[in-house]
């Protein structure tokens, strides 16, 4: 079955950086687009970024464009979200999404 395991969250000061990783298994990774979502307290889950199977095309929410970078390593079945210039508004649980499956999420807290 599909398994997605996120890592890399934590507490960071405004302006800082974090790198999230998602290790995938149980499906043919390179065939599928991968997604990062986030959910802040009291808010709906929102799409942050996505990347196509071959990695040739990416999408970013306007709120993170220019600050976040999504990438993937098909040989290792991993997808990464590099987050720079973090703002308190980026505080949320970040989830990796694959075909019909969610990871357990990793908490990102941006606070001084």
C-alpha positions as CSV (number, residue, x, y, z in Angstrom):
1,X,0.0,0.0,0.0
2,X,1.0,3.6,-0.5
3,X,3.1,5.0,2.4
4,X,4.2,8.6,2.7
5,X,6.5,9.7,5.6
6,X,7.2,13.4,6.1
7,X,10.2,14.7,8.0
8,X,12.0,18.0,8.6
9,X,9.5,20.2,10.4
10,X,10.2,22.2,13.5
11,X,10.4,25.6,15.1
12,X,12.1,28.4,13.2
13,X,12.4,32.1,13.5
14,X,10.8,34.5,11.0
15,X,13.1,34.8,8.0
16,X,14.5,31.3,8.6
17,X,14.5,28.2,6.4
18,X,13.4,24.6,6.7
19,X,13.6,21.6,4.4
20,X,10.8,19.1,4.4
21,X,11.1,15.7,2.9
22,X,8.6,13.0,2.0
23,X,9.7,9.4,1.5
24,X,7.2,7.5,-0.6
25,X,6.7,3.7,-1.2
26,X,4.1,1.3,-2.4
27,X,3.6,2.8,-5.9
28,X,5.5,3.6,-9.1
29,X,6.7,6.9,-7.9
30,X,8.0,8.5,-11.1
31,X,4.6,8.1,-12.8
32,X,2.8,10.4,-10.4
33,X,2.7,14.1,-9.6
34,X,3.4,14.8,-6.0
35,X,1.9,17.5,-3.8
36,X,2.6,19.4,-0.6
37,X,-0.4,20.7,1.3
38,X,-0.6,22.6,4.6
39,X,-3.3,23.2,7.2
40,X,-3.1,25.9,9.7
41,X,-5.3,25.9,12.9
42,X,-8.9,26.7,12.1
43,X,-8.2,26.8,8.4
44,X,-8.9,24.5,5.5
45,X,-6.1,22.4,4.0
46,X,-4.5,24.2,1.1
47,X,-2.3,23.2,-1.8
48,X,1.2,24.7,-1.4
49,X,3.2,23.2,-4.3
50,X,3.2,20.3,-6.8
51,X,5.6,18.7,-9.2
52,X,4.9,16.4,-12.2
53,X,6.3,12.9,-12.4
54,X,9.3,13.8,-14.4
55,X,9.8,17.0,-12.5
56,X,9.5,19.2,-15.5
57,X,6.6,21.2,-14.3
58,X,5.9,22.8,-10.9
59,X,3.1,24.8,-9.3
60,X,3.2,27.1,-6.3
61,X,0.5,28.9,-4.4
62,X,0.8,32.7,-4.7
63,X,1.5,32.9,-1.0
64,X,4.8,30.9,-1.3
65,X,5.9,31.7,-4.8
66,X,9.5,32.8,-4.8
67,X,10.2,31.5,-1.3
68,X,9.5,27.8,-1.5
69,X,10.9,25.2,-4.0
70,X,9.6,21.8,-4.6
71,X,11.8,19.1,-6.1
72,X,11.9,15.3,-6.4
73,X,14.4,12.5,-6.7
74,X,12.8,9.6,-8.6
75,X,15.7,7.3,-7.9
76,X,15.1,7.7,-4.1
77,X,11.3,8.1,-4.3
78,X,11.4,11.3,-2.3
79,X,9.9,14.8,-2.7
80,X,11.3,17.8,-1.0
81,X,10.0,21.2,-0.1
82,X,12.7,23.8,0.5
83,X,11.2,26.7,2.5
84,X,13.0,30.0,2.8
85,X,12.1,33.5,4.2
86,X,9.6,31.8,6.4
87,X,6.8,33.9,7.9
88,X,4.5,33.3,10.9
89,X,1.7,32.8,8.4
90,X,3.5,29.7,7.1
91,X,2.9,28.0,10.5
92,X,0.9,24.8,9.8
93,X,1.0,21.1,9.5
94,X,2.5,20.2,6.2
95,X,1.3,17.1,4.4
96,X,2.7,15.1,1.4
97,X,0.1,13.8,-1.0
98,X,0.3,11.0,-3.5
99,X,-2.4,9.0,-5.4
100,X,-5.3,9.0,-2.9
101,X,-3.0,8.9,0.1
102,X,-1.8,11.4,2.7
103,X,1.3,11.3,5.0
104,X,0.9,11.9,8.7
105,X,2.0,15.5,8.5
106,X,4.9,17.4,10.0
107,X,4.5,20.6,12.1
108,X,6.2,23.8,11.0
109,X,6.1,26.6,13.4
110,X,7.5,30.1,12.6
111,X,7.8,32.2,15.6
112,X,10.2,34.5,17.4
